[in-house]
Amino acid sequence: MKGCAAEMPSYTYAVKGEKLLKARGYQCEVQREEAPSENGCGYSLKIYGDCSRAKNILDSYAIPYTSFVYGGG
């Protein structure tokens, strides 16, 4: 299964993104990062499925992320 990860600026945005995507049928989960980047809060949103569409959904609902990495899953 295709997968990707969106590094989030806060835990709150990670949860909002998770709820938004799950309501649209995506499998996703909030995960704590062991080594967060300088711009992140230490949480990321792991997304399984069509990552391009998931990214567009987050963008269209103004859910910010500090980076979006394709691959894995």
A tleap script that builds the chain and sets N, CA, C and O, in Angstrom:
source leaprc.protein.ff14SB
mol = sequence {
  NMET LYS GLY CYS ALA ALA GLU MET PRO SER
  TYR THR TYR ALA VAL LYS GLY GLU LYS LEU
  LEU LYS ALA ARG GLY TYR GLN CYS GLU VAL
  GLN ARG GLU GLU ALA PRO SER GLU ASN GLY
  CYS GLY TYR SER LEU LYS ILE TYR GLY ASP
  CYS SER ARG ALA LYS ASN ILE LEU ASP SER
  TYR ALA ILE PRO TYR THR SER PHE VAL TYR
  GLY GLY CGLY
}
set mol.1.N position { 0.846 -1.187 0.000 }
set mol.1.CA position { 0.000 0.000 0.000 }
set mol.1.C position { 0.887 1.244 0.000 }
set mol.1.O position { 1.894 1.297 0.706 }
set mol.2.N position { 0.511 2.228 -0.785 }
set mol.2.CA position { 1.257 3.482 -0.836 }
set mol.2.C position { 1.124 4.196 0.504 }
set mol.2.O position { 0.125 4.054 1.210 }
set mol.3.N position { 2.136 4.950 0.827 }
set mol.3.CA position { 2.084 5.695 2.074 }
set mol.3.C position { 2.898 6.960 1.992 }
set mol.3.O position { 3.713 7.136 1.086 }
set mol.4.N position { 2.671 7.842 2.949 }
set mol.4.CA position { 3.400 9.088 3.043 }
set mol.4.C position { 3.300 9.597 4.472 }
set mol.4.O position { 2.569 9.043 5.294 }
set mol.5.N position { 4.033 10.639 4.751 }
set mol.5.CA position { 4.013 11.224 6.088 }
set mol.5.C position { 4.024 12.741 5.981 }
set mol.5.O position { 4.768 13.316 5.187 }
set mol.6.N position { 3.200 13.370 6.780 }
set mol.6.CA position { 3.172 14.828 6.869 }
set mol.6.C position { 3.661 15.198 8.263 }
set mol.6.O position { 3.019 14.870 9.260 }
set mol.7.N position { 4.797 15.880 8.328 }
set mol.7.CA position { 5.294 16.347 9.610 }
set mol.7.C position { 4.470 17.570 9.996 }
set mol.7.O position { 4.320 18.500 9.202 }
set mol.8.N position { 3.942 17.568 11.204 }
set mol.8.CA position { 2.989 18.594 11.603 }
set mol.8.C position { 3.625 19.642 12.520 }
set mol.8.O position { 4.567 19.338 13.252 }
set mol.9.N position { 3.108 20.881 12.478 }
set mol.9.CA position { 3.643 21.934 13.336 }
set mol.9.C position { 3.146 21.840 14.781 }
set mol.9.O position { 3.727 22.459 15.673 }
set mol.10.N position { 2.073 21.069 15.022 }
set mol.10.CA position { 1.574 20.891 16.382 }
set mol.10.C position { 0.763 19.598 16.463 }
set mol.10.O position { 0.281 19.080 15.457 }
set mol.11.N position { 0.631 19.100 17.675 }
set mol.11.CA position { -0.178 17.894 17.899 }
set mol.11.C position { -1.627 18.166 17.501 }
set mol.11.O position { -2.288 17.294 16.938 }
set mol.12.N position { -2.116 19.348 17.787 }
set mol.12.CA position { -3.500 19.719 17.469 }
set mol.12.C position { -3.764 19.609 15.971 }
set mol.12.O position { -4.791 19.067 15.564 }
set mol.13.N position { -2.854 20.114 15.151 }
set mol.13.CA position { -3.035 20.012 13.698 }
set mol.13.C position { -2.922 18.573 13.222 }
set mol.13.O position { -3.586 18.184 12.261 }
set mol.14.N position { -2.094 17.786 13.880 }
set mol.14.CA position { -1.981 16.370 13.521 }
set mol.14.C position { -3.320 15.659 13.740 }
set mol.14.O position { -3.754 14.876 12.895 }
set mol.15.N position { -3.962 15.929 14.856 }
set mol.15.CA position { -5.253 15.310 15.165 }
set mol.15.C position { -6.336 15.829 14.224 }
set mol.15.O position { -7.173 15.055 13.760 }
set mol.16.N position { -6.328 17.136 13.936 }
set mol.16.CA position { -7.309 17.692 13.000 }
set mol.16.C position { -7.157 17.066 11.617 }
set mol.16.O position { -8.148 16.716 10.976 }
set mol.17.N position { -5.912 16.927 11.160 }
set mol.17.CA position { -5.655 16.300 9.869 }
set mol.17.C position { -6.106 14.845 9.853 }
set mol.17.O position { -6.683 14.378 8.872 }
set mol.18.N position { -5.842 14.138 10.936 }
set mol.18.CA position { -6.252 12.736 11.037 }
set mol.18.C position { -7.774 12.608 10.947 }
set mol.18.O position { -8.277 11.774 10.194 }
set mol.19.N position { -8.502 13.413 11.696 }
set mol.19.CA position { -9.968 13.363 11.673 }
set mol.19.C position { -10.515 13.712 10.291 }
set mol.19.O position { -11.446 13.069 9.806 }
set mol.20.N position { -9.937 14.725 9.662 }
set mol.20.CA position { -10.367 15.159 8.336 }
set mol.20.C position { -10.194 14.038 7.318 }
set mol.20.O position { -11.114 13.738 6.557 }
set mol.21.N position { -9.017 13.423 7.307 }
set mol.21.CA position { -8.743 12.375 6.333 }
set mol.21.C position { -9.523 11.090 6.624 }
set mol.21.O position { -9.996 10.431 5.698 }
set mol.22.N position { -9.660 10.734 7.897 }
set mol.22.CA position { -10.433 9.531 8.237 }
set mol.22.C position { -11.897 9.690 7.827 }
set mol.22.O position { -12.533 8.722 7.412 }
set mol.23.N position { -12.429 10.903 7.940 }
set mol.23.CA position { -13.815 11.155 7.541 }
set mol.23.C position { -13.987 10.993 6.027 }
set mol.23.O position { -15.104 10.825 5.537 }
set mol.24.N position { -12.869 11.044 5.293 }
set mol.24.CA position { -12.911 10.876 3.842 }
set mol.24.C position { -12.396 9.504 3.398 }
set mol.24.O position { -12.092 9.295 2.224 }
set mol.25.N position { -12.303 8.574 4.354 }
set mol.25.CA position { -11.980 7.190 4.034 }
set mol.25.C position { -10.512 6.816 4.016 }
set mol.25.O position { -10.170 5.711 3.596 }
set mol.26.N position { -9.631 7.708 4.461 }
set mol.26.CA position { -8.205 7.397 4.487 }
set mol.26.C position { -7.835 6.658 5.762 }
set mol.26.O position { -8.385 6.930 6.829 }
set mol.27.N position { -6.904 5.727 5.646 }
set mol.27.CA position { -6.289 5.136 6.820 }
set mol.27.C position { -5.130 6.041 7.182 }
set mol.27.O position { -4.269 6.310 6.343 }
set mol.28.N position { -5.093 6.511 8.404 }
set mol.28.CA position { -3.995 7.356 8.845 }
set mol.28.C position { -3.894 7.308 10.355 }
set mol.28.O position { -4.824 6.887 11.044 }
set mol.29.N position { -2.753 7.746 10.859 }
set mol.29.CA position { -2.535 7.745 12.304 }
set mol.29.C position { -1.510 8.803 12.676 }
set mol.29.O position { -0.600 9.109 11.906 }
set mol.30.N position { -1.674 9.354 13.864 }
set mol.30.CA position { -0.727 10.310 14.405 }
set mol.30.C position { 0.373 9.509 15.090 }
set mol.30.O position { 0.096 8.599 15.872 }
set mol.31.N position { 1.620 9.854 14.790 }
set mol.31.CA position { 2.751 9.166 15.408 }
set mol.31.C position { 3.735 10.156 15.988 }
set mol.31.O position { 3.989 11.213 15.410 }
set mol.32.N position { 4.286 9.807 17.136 }
set mol.32.CA position { 5.321 10.609 17.782 }
set mol.32.C position { 6.648 10.294 17.116 }
set mol.32.O position { 7.002 9.125 16.963 }
set mol.33.N position { 7.380 11.314 16.723 }
set mol.33.CA position { 8.689 11.140 16.100 }
set mol.33.C position { 9.764 11.079 17.183 }
set mol.33.O position { 9.723 11.840 18.150 }
set mol.34.N position { 10.709 10.185 17.019 }
set mol.34.CA position { 11.793 10.068 17.995 }
set mol.34.C position { 12.799 11.207 17.861 }
set mol.34.O position { 13.376 11.657 18.851 }
set mol.35.N position { 13.002 11.665 16.637 }
set mol.35.CA position { 13.950 12.752 16.398 }
set mol.35.C position { 13.280 13.809 15.521 }
set mol.35.O position { 13.482 13.816 14.306 }
set mol.36.N position { 12.485 14.699 16.117 }
set mol.36.CA position { 11.791 15.716 15.311 }
set mol.36.C position { 12.759 16.714 14.683 }
set mol.36.O position { 13.840 16.973 15.212 }
set mol.37.N position { 12.347 17.267 13.545 }
set mol.37.CA position { 13.176 18.281 12.893 }
set mol.37.C position { 13.038 19.607 13.634 }
set mol.37.O position { 12.242 19.727 14.564 }
set mol.38.N position { 13.813 20.591 13.218 }
set mol.38.CA position { 13.770 21.903 13.868 }
set mol.38.C position { 12.410 22.579 13.696 }
set mol.38.O position { 11.975 23.321 14.577 }
set mol.39.N position { 11.736 22.330 12.574 }
set mol.39.CA position { 10.472 23.002 12.272 }
set mol.39.C position { 9.252 22.262 12.788 }
set mol.39.O position { 8.171 22.846 12.866 }
set mol.40.N position { 9.396 21.002 13.141 }
set mol.40.CA position { 8.250 20.198 13.555 }
set mol.40.C position { 8.050 20.194 15.060 }
set mol.40.O position { 8.903 20.656 15.818 }
set mol.41.N position { 6.909 19.666 15.478 }
set mol.41.CA position { 6.585 19.599 16.893 }
set mol.41.C position { 6.924 18.241 17.478 }
set mol.41.O position { 6.864 18.049 18.692 }
set mol.42.N position { 7.280 17.303 16.621 }
set mol.42.CA position { 7.568 15.960 17.101 }
set mol.42.C position { 6.471 14.974 16.768 }
set mol.42.O position { 6.561 13.802 17.133 }
set mol.43.N position { 5.427 15.432 16.073 }
set mol.43.CA position { 4.346 14.545 15.657 }
set mol.43.C position { 4.203 14.587 14.139 }
set mol.43.O position { 4.376 15.630 13.508 }
set mol.44.N position { 3.887 13.446 13.582 }
set mol.44.CA position { 3.624 13.387 12.150 }
set mol.44.C position { 2.339 12.613 11.913 }
set mol.44.O position { 1.860 11.884 12.781 }
set mol.45.N position { 1.806 12.786 10.739 }
set mol.45.CA position { 0.581 12.107 10.331 }
set mol.45.C position { 0.968 11.119 9.243 }
set mol.45.O position { 1.338 11.518 8.139 }
set mol.46.N position { 0.882 9.827 9.554 }
set mol.46.CA position { 1.173 8.772 8.580 }
set mol.46.C position { -0.110 8.497 7.812 }
set mol.46.O position { -1.158 8.240 8.405 }
set mol.47.N position { -0.019 8.553 6.496 }
set mol.47.CA position { -1.192 8.427 5.625 }
set mol.47.C position { -0.984 7.270 4.663 }
set mol.47.O position { 0.084 7.139 4.066 }
set mol.48.N position { -2.001 6.431 4.511 }
set mol.48.CA position { -1.940 5.285 3.601 }
set mol.48.C position { -3.023 5.466 2.541 }
set mol.48.O position { -4.191 5.688 2.861 }
set mol.49.N position { -2.617 5.367 1.274 }
set mol.49.CA position { -3.559 5.557 0.181 }
set mol.49.C position { -3.020 6.555 -0.818 }
set mol.49.O position { -1.807 6.672 -0.991 }
set mol.50.N position { -3.914 7.277 -1.481 }
set mol.50.CA position { -3.546 8.257 -2.497 }
set mol.50.C position { -2.988 9.512 -1.817 }
set mol.50.O position { -3.739 10.378 -1.368 }
set mol.51.N position { -1.663 9.591 -1.753 }
set mol.51.CA position { -1.009 10.675 -1.019 }
set mol.51.C position { -1.199 12.042 -1.662 }
set mol.51.O position { -1.338 13.042 -0.958 }
set mol.52.N position { -1.205 12.096 -2.983 }
set mol.52.CA position { -1.402 13.382 -3.664 }
set mol.52.C position { -2.765 13.962 -3.320 }
set mol.52.O position { -2.891 15.155 -3.046 }
set mol.53.N position { -3.766 13.125 -3.337 }
set mol.53.CA position { -5.120 13.586 -2.991 }
set mol.53.C position { -5.207 13.979 -1.517 }
set mol.53.O position { -5.838 14.980 -1.177 }
set mol.54.N position { -4.579 13.197 -0.648 }
set mol.54.CA position { -4.582 13.521 0.788 }
set mol.54.C position { -3.914 14.870 1.027 }
set mol.54.O position { -4.398 15.674 1.824 }
set mol.55.N position { -2.805 15.118 0.341 }
set mol.55.CA position { -2.108 16.402 0.466 }
set mol.55.C position { -3.010 17.543 0.004 }
set mol.55.O position { -3.057 18.596 0.640 }
set mol.56.N position { -3.724 17.337 -1.098 }
set mol.56.CA position { -4.649 18.363 -1.599 }
set mol.56.C position { -5.773 18.626 -0.599 }
set mol.56.O position { -6.195 19.770 -0.432 }
set mol.57.N position { -6.256 17.591 0.058 }
set mol.57.CA position { -7.315 17.765 1.067 }
set mol.57.C position { -6.792 18.592 2.234 }
set mol.57.O position { -7.464 19.523 2.679 }
set mol.58.N position { -5.601 18.265 2.738 }
set mol.58.CA position { -5.026 19.046 3.837 }
set mol.58.C position { -4.847 20.502 3.422 }
set mol.58.O position { -5.141 21.414 4.196 }
set mol.59.N position { -4.366 20.717 2.203 }
set mol.59.CA position { -4.177 22.088 1.708 }
set mol.59.C position { -5.505 22.837 1.589 }
set mol.59.O position { -5.604 23.997 1.990 }
set mol.60.N position { -6.515 22.180 1.043 }
set mol.60.CA position { -7.787 22.864 0.813 }
set mol.60.C position { -8.515 23.202 2.111 }
set mol.60.O position { -9.339 24.117 2.133 }
set mol.61.N position { -8.224 22.476 3.192 }
set mol.61.CA position { -8.825 22.779 4.484 }
set mol.61.C position { -7.869 23.533 5.401 }
set mol.61.O position { -8.114 23.651 6.602 }
set mol.62.N position { -6.779 24.043 4.831 }
set mol.62.CA position { -5.805 24.872 5.547 }
set mol.62.C position { -5.231 24.178 6.784 }
set mol.62.O position { -5.037 24.808 7.823 }
set mol.63.N position { -4.960 22.869 6.662 }
set mol.63.CA position { -4.279 22.146 7.725 }
set mol.63.C position { -2.783 22.222 7.400 }
set mol.63.O position { -2.333 21.610 6.431 }
set mol.64.N position { -2.013 22.963 8.195 }
set mol.64.CA position { -0.596 23.150 7.863 }
set mol.64.C position { 0.244 21.925 8.200 }
set mol.64.O position { -0.097 21.146 9.090 }
set mol.65.N position { 1.342 21.769 7.478 }
set mol.65.CA position { 2.345 20.749 7.761 }
set mol.65.C position { 3.688 21.363 7.418 }
set mol.65.O position { 3.781 22.236 6.556 }
set mol.66.N position { 4.721 20.905 8.093 }
set mol.66.CA position { 6.047 21.490 7.863 }
set mol.66.C position { 6.787 20.788 6.743 }
set mol.66.O position { 7.650 21.391 6.105 }
set mol.67.N position { 6.468 19.516 6.487 }
set mol.67.CA position { 7.028 18.797 5.343 }
set mol.67.C position { 6.103 17.644 4.997 }
set mol.67.O position { 5.341 17.163 5.836 }
set mol.68.N position { 6.183 17.214 3.753 }
set mol.68.CA position { 5.352 16.108 3.257 }
set mol.68.C position { 6.262 15.176 2.480 }
set mol.68.O position { 6.847 15.568 1.470 }
set mol.69.N position { 6.382 13.935 2.952 }
set mol.69.CA position { 7.302 12.978 2.363 }
set mol.69.C position { 6.532 11.810 1.772 }
set mol.69.O position { 5.754 11.157 2.466 }
set mol.70.N position { 6.749 11.548 0.493 }
set mol.70.CA position { 6.108 10.427 -0.172 }
set mol.70.C position { 6.960 9.171 0.002 }
set mol.70.O position { 8.185 9.241 0.104 }
set mol.71.N position { 6.288 8.030 0.034 }
set mol.71.CA position { 6.997 6.749 0.112 }
set mol.71.C position { 6.771 6.074 1.438 }
set mol.71.O position { 6.279 6.678 2.391 }
set mol.72.N position { 7.135 4.817 1.483 }
set mol.72.CA position { 6.940 4.037 2.705 }
set mol.72.C position { 5.547 3.489 2.777 }
set mol.72.O position { 4.839 3.410 1.773 }
set mol.73.N position { 5.154 3.106 3.984 }
set mol.73.CA position { 3.814 2.576 4.166 }
set mol.73.C position { 3.840 1.170 4.013 }
set mol.73.O position { 2.803 0.517 4.128 }
savepdb mol mol.pdb
quit
